[in-house]
Amino acid sequence: MESQSRKKPGPKPKPIPEVKTCIECAETKPYAEFPHYRNSCKVCVSKYRKALYARRKEARKASRDMAKSREACRRWRAKNRDSEHIKAGRRERYQKNKEALNALSKAYKEKHKARLGFMQHKFRARKHGVLSTATYEEWVALCDHYQNRCLCCGEQKPLTVDHVIALVLGGPHTIDNLQPLCKECHMKKNVRMTDYRPAATVIINSKFGEEV
């Protein structure tokens, strides 16, 4: 006689109710009018989804409108930044918040002292009408390449930006025209067209036993 398989005893499934109460509208409706495993009826779920879609649509529209508004403000400021009433408003705001603005300006200059010092050379290049493409990040990479040493004396000192061909002589403010020098060596070089970069490897290797 073949053995019959026995089913493991377990909890019996709950009977499906005929009606159910919606937690949104508090109405009792047939169970078929509710989505699977939802306590809200199909009508309330549809209303919620439509409202959610409308809110997201308004948010996207507001985001686009905000972007257009910001762009319009930028164009307006670029066009009217030199107008007299704009300057008067700036002077008035400065007088009202003079101490706070000065403190913020001082803290910013202390934090970004090296970057602001580099930017002065860009303004000088614009004044002399020469090409200016060098960035502060390129300058930092150049100093790191030479181990933050002066290319003239080979010592690790606070470095200054030196143009191989000076700006007053028509030299460009590009990374291939820059070399890091300490303040003393920079003052000795002055505006002479002296390129220390080819001899930099020899100086540092002979004095420090390191490669650039």
C-alpha positions in Angstrom: 0.0 0.0 0.0 1.4 3.3 -1.1 2.1 5.8 1.6 0.1 8.9 1.5 1.9 12.3 1.8 0.8 14.2 4.9 0.4 18.0 4.8 2.2 19.9 7.5 -0.2 21.5 9.9 -0.2 25.3 9.7 -2.3 28.4 10.2 -5.5 28.5 8.2 -5.9 31.4 5.8 -8.1 34.2 7.1 -11.4 34.4 5.4 -11.8 37.3 3.0 -14.2 39.9 4.4 -17.1 41.0 2.3 -16.8 44.7 3.2 -14.0 47.0 4.4 -13.8 50.5 5.8 -11.5 53.0 4.0 -9.1 54.9 6.3 -9.3 58.0 4.2 -13.0 58.6 3.5 -14.2 56.4 6.4 -16.8 54.7 4.1 -17.6 51.0 4.2 -17.4 49.5 0.8 -17.2 46.0 -0.8 -13.8 44.4 -0.5 -13.4 44.3 -4.3 -13.2 48.2 -4.3 -9.9 48.1 -2.4 -6.4 47.6 -4.0 -4.5 44.5 -2.8 -3.0 45.1 0.7 -4.2 48.7 0.9 -6.5 50.2 3.5 -7.6 53.0 1.2 -10.2 52.4 -1.4 -9.4 52.8 -5.1 -11.2 56.2 -5.3 -9.0 57.6 -2.5 -5.8 56.1 -4.0 -6.6 57.7 -7.4 -7.2 61.1 -5.7 -3.9 60.8 -3.8 -2.0 59.9 -7.0 -3.5 62.8 -9.0 -2.7 65.2 -6.2 0.9 63.9 -5.9 1.3 64.3 -9.7 0.0 67.8 -9.6 2.4 68.8 -6.7 5.4 67.4 -8.6 4.3 69.1 -11.8 4.1 72.5 -9.9 7.5 71.8 -8.3 9.0 71.2 -11.8 7.4 74.3 -13.1 8.5 76.4 -10.2 12.1 75.1 -10.6 12.1 76.1 -14.3 10.6 79.5 -13.4 13.3 79.9 -10.7 16.0 79.1 -13.2 14.6 81.6 -15.7 14.3 84.2 -12.9 17.9 83.7 -11.8 19.1 84.0 -15.4 17.1 87.2 -15.8 18.6 88.6 -12.6 22.1 87.8 -13.8 21.5 89.6 -17.1 19.9 92.6 -15.3 22.9 92.9 -12.9 25.4 92.6 -15.7 23.6 95.4 -17.5 23.0 97.7 -14.6 25.9 97.0 -12.2 27.5 100.4 -13.0 24.3 102.4 -12.7 24.2 105.1 -10.1 21.3 103.9 -8.1 22.9 100.4 -7.8 26.1 102.0 -6.5 24.1 104.1 -4.0 22.3 101.0 -2.7 25.6 99.3 -2.2 27.0 102.2 -0.3 23.9 102.4 1.9 24.1 98.6 2.7 27.8 98.9 3.5 27.2 101.8 5.9 24.5 99.9 7.7 26.6 96.7 8.1 30.1 98.1 7.9 31.6 96.1 10.8 30.1 92.8 9.9 31.1 93.2 6.2 34.6 94.2 7.1 34.9 91.1 9.4 33.7 88.8 6.6 36.0 90.4 4.1 39.0 90.0 6.4 38.2 86.4 7.2 37.8 85.6 3.5 41.2 87.2 2.6 42.9 85.3 5.4 41.4 82.0 4.2 42.1 82.6 0.5 45.3 84.6 0.8 47.4 82.5 -1.7 44.6 82.4 -4.3 43.9 86.1 -4.1 47.7 86.8 -4.4 47.7 84.7 -7.6 44.7 86.5 -9.0 46.5 89.9 -8.8 48.8 88.7 -11.6 45.8 88.0 -13.7 44.6 91.6 -13.2 48.1 92.9 -14.1 48.1 90.8 -17.2 44.7 92.3 -18.2 46.1 95.8 -17.5 49.1 95.2 -19.8 46.9 93.6 -22.5 48.7 90.2 -22.6 47.4 86.6 -22.8 46.2 85.3 -19.4 45.2 81.6 -19.2 47.1 80.4 -16.1 44.9 79.1 -13.2 45.6 78.8 -9.5 45.3 75.0 -9.7 48.0 74.9 -12.4 50.2 77.0 -10.3 49.8 74.7 -7.2 50.6 71.7 -9.4 53.7 73.4 -10.7 54.9 74.2 -7.2 54.3 70.6 -6.2 56.2 69.4 -9.3 59.3 71.3 -8.0 58.7 70.1 -4.4 57.7 73.7 -3.3 61.3 74.8 -3.7 62.7 78.0 -5.1 64.2 77.3 -8.5 67.0 79.8 -8.0 68.3 78.9 -4.5 66.7 75.5 -4.1 65.3 76.2 -0.6 61.8 75.5 0.6 60.5 79.0 1.3 57.2 80.8 0.7 57.1 81.0 -3.1 56.0 83.9 -5.3 54.9 83.9 -8.9 57.6 84.9 -11.3 57.2 85.4 -15.0 60.2 84.3 -17.1 59.3 87.1 -19.5 57.9 89.9 -17.4 54.4 91.2 -18.0 55.8 94.7 -18.6 57.9 93.3 -21.4 54.9 91.6 -23.1 55.2 88.2 -21.5 52.0 86.2 -21.2 50.4 85.0 -17.9 50.4 81.4 -18.9 51.7 78.4 -17.0 54.6 77.8 -19.4 55.8 81.4 -18.5 55.7 80.9 -14.7 58.4 79.7 -12.3 58.3 79.5 -8.5 60.8 81.8 -6.8 61.2 82.9 -3.2 60.8 86.6 -2.5 64.5 87.3 -2.2 65.4 85.6 -5.5 62.4 87.2 -7.2 63.6 90.7 -6.2 67.1 90.0 -7.4 65.8 88.8 -10.8 63.6 91.8 -11.2 62.4 92.0 -14.9 65.4 90.2 -16.4 64.4 87.3 -18.7 66.1 84.5 -16.6 64.7 81.0 -16.9 65.8 78.9 -13.9 63.7 75.9 -15.0 66.3 74.0 -17.1 68.9 74.3 -14.3 66.4 73.5 -11.5 67.1 69.7 -11.6 70.9 70.2 -11.3 70.5 72.7 -8.4 68.2 70.5 -6.4 70.0 67.3 -7.1 73.4 68.6 -6.2 72.2 70.3 -3.0 69.5 68.0 -1.7 70.1 64.7 -3.6 66.5 64.7 -4.8 64.9 64.6 -8.2 62.3 67.0 -9.6 
